[in-house]
Structures are given as structure tokens and as C-alpha cells.
Amino acid sequence: MEVSVSADNDIEIVIEKEEGMVDWEDCAAIDKLMHEVFDQDVEDYALTVSSAGLDRPFKVMKQYQKALGTRVDVWMKGGKKVKGVLVAASEQAVTVDETLIPFEQINAVRPIIEFK
């Protein structure tokens, strides 16, 4: 889950499941819980609950593990981009095709969306 709050009290909650896809009921349940805990009339906030988009960069190791065997874009520090199949991921590095790339050289890793 990723939560961001703007200076204007716009709250965005992005959720993801380990298994399966996030559906409307998942988002509605989080929305309901937030409204039960925080009175919107008193707190004066706007709330958006959504699923992690297919094009969002990976944030946690579980996302890398879930994406093993799929094609990714690796955005390197310095502007270079590497494309390939995510073969392995650890806390120190990712392996794309046969290339080991340490995280300290990476800005972001995103899945490649392919339509066939």
C-alpha cells in the first residue's frame, strides 16, 4: 500500500494484492474504512483509492518477486534504459536477462505492458 497526502489534504491510497487483481470491492472497503475512522466533514479531505497501475515503478521486493519472468524497463541513473526479462531480484540487485544491476545504479524499474 502506498499513501500520499497533498498540502490540500488530498489523500491518495494505492493498493495491491499479493495474489490476484485489486477489484472495485477492495477499493470500496478501504474507502469505507477511511470514512469510518476520519469524519470527512470534520477533517475536510478528499480521498482517492485505486489499484497500483501496471505502469507504476516497483516499490517493494514482493513486486519484483511477483514480476519474475516478465519484461521490464530499468531506468538507470544517468539516463540509460535497459529492457529485458527480470530473471532475479534481491535486496542488492536485479538481474535482467544476463545483466546484474545493483540498486545503487537504478532510478526505477517498471513492468513493460505488451498487448498481443
N, C-alpha and C positions, 0 to 999 in steps of 0.2 A: 504494500500500500504506500502511496506517495500522497502527502498532503502539502498544499501550499496555500498561504493566506496573503492577500494583497494588502496594501495600505488602506484600501477602501473596504476592507472586511469581506472581500470576495474569496470564498473558500472553495478550493478545488480538491477533490479526493479522487485519486485514480487507483482502481483496484485490479487485482489479477488473481487468478486461481492457479494452484499447482497442477490440478487436473481439470481438463475441460475448458470451456469458454465461459467468460463472465456474461450473464444474461440480464435482462431487464429486472427480474426479481431480485438479483443480487444487489443491483444499484438501488432499487427501491427500498430494500431492507436497510442499507446504510443511511439513506436519506431519512427514513422513518426514525432510526435510532438517533441521528443527529438532532432532529426536530424534537424528540422526546427529552433529550439532555439539555439542549440550548433553545430557549424560547426566542424565536426569530423576531418577535415584536420588541422584546427587551434588548436583545443583543444586536439587532439591526445588521444582519449579514445576508449575503447571497450565497447559495450553496449549489455546486455542480458536482455530481458523482458520475464517473464514467469508467470504462474499462481501459486498461493500458492499450494504446493503439499499436497496430502492427509495426508502425514506423518509429516508435519511440526507442531511444537507446536503452540498452540493458543497464540496470542499476545494481542488481544483486546477483550473487553466484547462482542461485536457483534458476534465474532466467537464462544464464549461459548454459547450465546443465540441460535445461529443457530444450534448448536450441541446438544441441549437438547433432551433427549430421545435416544441418541446414546451411544455406548460403547466407553470408553476412558481408556487410561493409565495415571495414575497420578504418576509422578516421584517425590518422596519426598526428602527433604534434609536429608542426612544421608544414602541414597541409597535404601530405601524401595520403592516398587512399588505397587500401588493399581489399580486394574482393576474393572470396573463396568459401570453401566449406569449413565450418567450425568443427574441428576434429577433437579438440580437448580444451579444457579450461580449468585453471587452478587459481588460487589466491594471488599468485605471482605473474601469471602469463596466460595467453591464449595461443592455441595452435590453429592456424588457418592453412588448409591444405598441408604443406610440409614445413611451413614457416612458424617458428616460435616467436611470439611478440610479447615482450614484457609490458605489464600495465603502465609502467612509468613512461612508455613511449606512446601511449594511446590516449586520445581525447574521448572517443566514443565508439561503441560497437552497436550496429543496428542490423536487424534482420533485413534481408532482401526479399521484397514481395514480388513473386512471379506468378503470372496468370498464364495458364496453359489452355 
